[in-house]
């Protein structure tokens, strides 16, 4: 994955984190809930950035590239 795509994915996850964090704060008014949500989003972001092929292949049914 090239650098520009990683930056784009990070921006998308950042938008989710900002909006979701705000929603969790409004609904719960508890920082522990907000930080738990942000930790989960951060975990998925790092997992996707460092090993995107494994995540995509697991979701797509473990198809090898080029198989149809």
Secondary structure as UniProt FT lines:
FT   HELIX           3..28
FT   HELIX           31..50
FT   HELIX           52..59
FT   TURN            60..61
FT   TURN            65..66
//
